[in-house]
Amino acid sequence: MSDHMALVGALSLRFNYTNSFFGQFPHLNLLDVPDDLMGHFGFVVCSDVLEHVPNPVDAALGGLHSLLAPHGFAVVSVPVHVGETREFYPGLVSWEEDNGTVRWWGPGGVEQIDENPEYHGGVGQTLAFRLWGVTDFAARLRQAGMTSVVGMEFNSSLGVPEIENNGVFLCHAS
């Protein structure tokens, strides 16, 4: 999902691989996984997507799990830190973006303005909704149905550049 082009090239050479996107073709929405894709994939790569999913993010984690065939696995990366998950828009009900400002509404229609929202690179810069706590992220992947979740250590021999605060997890589905 929304993988970097270098990763897309490497995976496409070795597997029947399709890179998908939320906002363009080929489209995939983890909150609304099509029936014909459920349980279809032996492996899924989800690169720096789940910090951009508004709540209910647990539904998106369940959608990720639903893509996997029995005994399939996922490689998932998100920015992480040692503390608790930090929601940038706690209680978010709705939002809109305008010229680098995020106006958002919480319960009861209370409007708030974020004049310094966090955007991450990619096609069109994408709004981040949270910074995951490493322990919480692993626990929530397990709650979504993953039978094992292992944090991967940086290994330069794999040819992947070290990225500050990047968490990479190998997740197994039963």
C-alpha positions as a LaTeX table, in Angstrom:
\begin{tabular}{lrrr}
\hline
Residue & $x$ (\AA) & $y$ (\AA) & $z$ (\AA) \\
\hline
Met1 & 0.00 & 0.00 & 0.00 \\
Ser2 & 1.49 & 3.26 & $-1.18$ \\
Asp3 & 4.96 & 1.72 & $-1.28$ \\
His4 & 8.06 & 3.67 & $-2.28$ \\
Met5 & 8.92 & 3.20 & $-5.98$ \\
Ala6 & 12.24 & 1.50 & $-5.15$ \\
Leu7 & 10.36 & $-1.11$ & $-3.14$ \\
Val8 & 7.74 & $-1.47$ & $-5.87$ \\
Gly9 & 10.47 & $-2.27$ & $-8.42$ \\
Ala10 & 12.14 & $-4.87$ & $-6.23$ \\
Leu11 & 8.88 & $-6.61$ & $-5.31$ \\
Ser12 & 7.53 & $-6.53$ & $-8.86$ \\
Leu13 & 10.60 & $-8.38$ & $-10.13$ \\
Arg14 & 10.08 & $-11.25$ & $-7.69$ \\
Phe15 & 6.32 & $-11.48$ & $-7.07$ \\
Asn16 & 2.95 & $-10.91$ & $-8.64$ \\
Tyr17 & 2.81 & $-7.53$ & $-6.93$ \\
Thr18 & 0.48 & $-4.54$ & $-7.18$ \\
Asn19 & 1.05 & $-1.27$ & $-5.36$ \\
Ser20 & $-2.28$ & 0.19 & $-4.22$ \\
Phe21 & $-3.34$ & 3.65 & $-3.10$ \\
Phe22 & $-6.14$ & 5.27 & $-1.14$ \\
Gly23 & $-6.68$ & 8.21 & $-3.46$ \\
Gln24 & $-5.80$ & 6.88 & $-6.91$ \\
Phe25 & $-5.91$ & 3.71 & $-9.00$ \\
Pro26 & $-5.37$ & 0.96 & $-8.04$ \\
His27 & $-7.52$ & 1.95 & $-5.08$ \\
Leu28 & $-7.62$ & 0.20 & $-1.70$ \\
Asn29 & $-9.40$ & 1.46 & 1.41 \\
Leu30 & $-8.58$ & $-0.53$ & 4.55 \\
Leu31 & $-11.83$ & 0.67 & 6.10 \\
Asp32 & $-13.81$ & $-0.93$ & 3.26 \\
Val33 & $-11.96$ & $-3.99$ & 1.93 \\
Pro34 & $-13.78$ & $-5.55$ & $-1.04$ \\
Asp35 & $-15.06$ & $-9.08$ & $-0.42$ \\
Asp36 & $-13.02$ & $-10.49$ & $-3.31$ \\
Leu37 & $-9.76$ & $-9.33$ & $-1.65$ \\
Met38 & $-10.48$ & $-10.75$ & 1.81 \\
Gly39 & $-8.13$ & $-13.63$ & 2.60 \\
His40 & $-6.57$ & $-13.29$ & $-0.86$ \\
Phe41 & $-2.92$ & $-12.37$ & $-0.23$ \\
Gly42 & 0.03 & $-14.41$ & 1.03 \\
Phe43 & 1.79 & $-11.21$ & 2.01 \\
Val44 & 1.00 & $-7.54$ & 2.25 \\
Val45 & 3.36 & $-4.59$ & 2.60 \\
Cys46 & 1.88 & $-1.55$ & 4.32 \\
Ser47 & 4.44 & 1.27 & 4.27 \\
Asp48 & 3.81 & 4.36 & 6.35 \\
Val49 & 0.05 & 4.35 & 5.85 \\
Leu50 & $-1.53$ & 3.72 & 9.25 \\
Glu51 & $-0.50$ & 7.04 & 10.80 \\
His52 & $-2.61$ & 8.71 & 8.08 \\
Val53 & $-5.86$ & 6.84 & 8.78 \\
Pro54 & $-8.38$ & 8.83 & 10.81 \\
Asn55 & $-10.20$ & 7.04 & 13.58 \\
Pro56 & $-11.50$ & 4.40 & 13.77 \\
Val57 & $-7.95$ & 3.23 & 13.01 \\
Asp58 & $-8.60$ & $-0.16$ & 14.62 \\
Ala59 & $-11.04$ & $-0.86$ & 11.78 \\
Ala60 & $-8.20$ & $-0.21$ & 9.31 \\
Leu61 & $-5.93$ & $-2.61$ & 11.24 \\
Gly62 & $-8.70$ & $-5.21$ & 10.95 \\
Gly63 & $-8.96$ & $-4.44$ & 7.23 \\
Leu64 & $-5.24$ & $-5.06$ & 6.86 \\
His65 & $-5.59$ & $-8.42$ & 8.62 \\
Ser66 & $-8.61$ & $-9.34$ & 6.46 \\
Leu67 & $-6.48$ & $-9.13$ & 3.30 \\
Leu68 & $-4.23$ & $-11.98$ & 4.44 \\
Ala69 & $-4.73$ & $-15.61$ & 3.49 \\
Pro70 & $-4.37$ & $-18.19$ & 6.27 \\
His71 & $-0.72$ & $-18.21$ & 7.41 \\
Gly72 & $-0.06$ & $-15.03$ & 5.42 \\
Phe73 & 2.11 & $-12.23$ & 6.71 \\
Ala74 & 2.37 & $-8.47$ & 6.56 \\
Val75 & 5.35 & $-6.16$ & 6.73 \\
Val76 & 4.10 & $-2.94$ & 8.27 \\
Ser77 & 6.01 & 0.29 & 8.86 \\
Val78 & 4.92 & 3.41 & 10.72 \\
Pro79 & 6.71 & 6.24 & 12.50 \\
Val80 & 6.96 & 5.26 & 16.17 \\
His81 & 8.29 & 6.52 & 19.47 \\
Val82 & 8.83 & 4.94 & 22.87 \\
Gly83 & 5.89 & 6.65 & 24.62 \\
Glu84 & 2.14 & 6.27 & 24.27 \\
Thr85 & 0.43 & 6.76 & 20.93 \\
Arg86 & $-0.14$ & 10.49 & 20.46 \\
Glu87 & $-3.36$ & 11.31 & 18.63 \\
Phe88 & $-3.02$ & 14.72 & 17.00 \\
Tyr89 & $-6.82$ & 15.16 & 16.83 \\
Pro90 & $-8.28$ & 13.33 & 19.86 \\
Gly91 & $-12.02$ & 12.76 & 19.56 \\
Leu92 & $-11.97$ & 13.77 & 15.88 \\
Val93 & $-15.43$ & 13.70 & 14.30 \\
Ser94 & $-14.69$ & 15.62 & 11.09 \\
Trp95 & $-12.02$ & 17.86 & 9.58 \\
Glu96 & $-11.08$ & 19.97 & 6.59 \\
Glu97 & $-7.78$ & 21.23 & 5.27 \\
Asp98 & $-7.24$ & 24.71 & 3.89 \\
Asn99 & $-3.86$ & 26.25 & 2.93 \\
Gly100 & $-1.83$ & 24.23 & 5.44 \\
Thr101 & $-4.33$ & 24.64 & 8.28 \\
Val102 & $-6.53$ & 21.87 & 9.63 \\
Arg103 & $-9.91$ & 22.79 & 11.07 \\
Trp104 & $-11.36$ & 19.91 & 13.03 \\
Trp105 & $-14.37$ & 19.20 & 15.13 \\
Gly106 & $-14.61$ & 16.98 & 18.16 \\
Pro107 & $-17.59$ & 15.66 & 20.09 \\
Gly108 & $-20.37$ & 18.19 & 20.50 \\
Gly109 & $-19.21$ & 20.10 & 17.42 \\
Val110 & $-16.35$ & 21.89 & 19.20 \\
Glu111 & $-14.17$ & 23.42 & 16.49 \\
Gln112 & $-10.40$ & 23.51 & 16.81 \\
Ile113 & $-7.69$ & 24.81 & 14.50 \\
Asp114 & $-4.26$ & 23.28 & 13.93 \\
Glu115 & $-2.08$ & 25.86 & 12.20 \\
Asn116 & 0.93 & 23.56 & 12.18 \\
Pro117 & $-0.31$ & 20.12 & 11.12 \\
Glu118 & 2.09 & 17.28 & 10.43 \\
Tyr119 & 2.27 & 16.26 & 6.79 \\
His120 & 4.37 & 13.44 & 5.36 \\
Gly121 & 5.78 & 13.24 & 1.86 \\
Gly122 & 4.32 & 11.41 & $-1.04$ \\
Val123 & 1.99 & 12.31 & $-3.82$ \\
Gly124 & 0.28 & 15.41 & $-2.55$ \\
Gln125 & 1.62 & 15.46 & 1.07 \\
Thr126 & $-0.58$ & 13.49 & 3.44 \\
Leu127 & $-1.96$ & 14.60 & 6.81 \\
Ala128 & $-0.76$ & 12.55 & 9.80 \\
Phe129 & $-3.35$ & 11.80 & 12.48 \\
Arg130 & $-1.02$ & 10.22 & 15.04 \\
Leu131 & 2.44 & 9.22 & 16.13 \\
Trp132 & 2.26 & 5.59 & 17.17 \\
Gly133 & 3.70 & 4.36 & 20.45 \\
Val134 & 5.71 & 1.26 & 19.56 \\
Thr135 & 4.19 & $-0.97$ & 22.26 \\
Asp136 & 0.64 & 0.21 & 21.55 \\
Phe137 & 1.02 & $-0.33$ & 17.82 \\
Ala138 & 2.17 & $-3.93$ & 18.26 \\
Ala139 & $-0.66$ & $-4.62$ & 20.74 \\
Arg140 & $-3.28$ & $-3.19$ & 18.41 \\
Leu141 & $-2.01$ & $-5.30$ & 15.51 \\
Arg142 & $-2.50$ & $-8.34$ & 17.76 \\
Gln143 & $-6.01$ & $-7.14$ & 18.69 \\
Ala144 & $-6.76$ & $-6.89$ & 14.96 \\
Gly145 & $-6.05$ & $-10.62$ & 14.61 \\
Met146 & $-2.34$ & $-10.94$ & 13.96 \\
Thr147 & $-1.04$ & $-13.99$ & 15.83 \\
Ser148 & 2.48 & $-12.67$ & 16.14 \\
Val149 & 3.97 & $-9.23$ & 15.77 \\
Val150 & 7.75 & $-8.84$ & 15.77 \\
Gly151 & 9.54 & $-5.50$ & 15.63 \\
Met152 & 12.39 & $-5.63$ & 13.12 \\
Glu153 & 15.76 & $-4.07$ & 13.84 \\
Phe154 & 17.48 & $-1.91$ & 11.25 \\
Asn155 & 19.85 & $-3.99$ & 9.13 \\
Ser156 & 22.00 & $-2.10$ & 6.61 \\
Ser157 & 22.87 & $-5.32$ & 4.77 \\
Leu158 & 19.28 & $-5.41$ & 3.48 \\
Gly159 & 19.92 & $-2.20$ & 1.56 \\
Val160 & 17.16 & $-0.27$ & 3.33 \\
Pro161 & 18.18 & 3.17 & 4.58 \\
Glu162 & 17.87 & 3.83 & 8.28 \\
Ile163 & 14.96 & 6.17 & 8.95 \\
Glu164 & 14.68 & 7.94 & 12.27 \\
Asn165 & 11.69 & 6.84 & 14.38 \\
Asn166 & 10.61 & 4.24 & 11.82 \\
Gly167 & 9.07 & 1.07 & 13.18 \\
Val168 & 9.02 & $-2.01$ & 10.96 \\
Phe169 & 6.95 & $-4.97$ & 12.09 \\
Leu170 & 6.56 & $-8.48$ & 10.72 \\
Cys171 & 3.04 & $-9.71$ & 11.42 \\
His172 & 1.71 & $-13.24$ & 10.96 \\
Ala173 & $-1.93$ & $-14.21$ & 10.46 \\
Ser174 & $-3.19$ & $-17.60$ & 11.57 \\
\hline
\end{tabular}
